Amino acid sequence: MAKLDRLKRLSALAVMLCAAAPAAAHHPDWKSHPVTPRIDVIPPLGNNLPLSHSARYNRPGYVTGKIAYWIAPSSREAMAWHRASHLGYYANHAPRMVTHYCFPKPWEVLGTGARTDATATTPSITVPAMPPTDSAPTPVPGGIELVPPAELPPPEQQSTTLSELIKGDS
């Protein structure tokens, strides 16, 4: 029993000495000691890795593109693989292919602007009422003759052509 008590005291003393040693340490004085840089034994590999297949050829790899096509055929990678495989880029070991589009973008052609602000109050515009006129409409200047449209028969009774209808009216 005495031997066990002595071991407990000795282990407690060892723990206290180990815990007290870092408390007695002081912060190193870097101004008086030269600082030596540490050497990277394993260099960073991210900067020196070779380019991936996608970056080199501007299309996904054959196997990865096929897997993407099985999983989600409408994804960008799957559509790029589908186009490249149908054009024979994989079978012919084609170099990098970049598609150039020589037409304007949809937002340039449609002329759509920014969305209107739904919370903004719009000023009310009052349109003056037109006075009723009983006179005939004014003639169109320049001698343009307005012709009423030709009446066409319903599609199931279509026996005459449009040229026959026009010739018949004049």
Secondary structure, DSSP 8 states (H G I E B T S, - for coil): -HHHHHHHHHHHHHHHHHHHHHHH-----TTTS-------SS--STTT----HHHHHSS--HHHHHHHHHH-TTSHHHHHHHHHHHTTTTTTT---------S--HHHHH-------SSS--------------S-----TTS-----------GGG--S-HHHHHHHH-
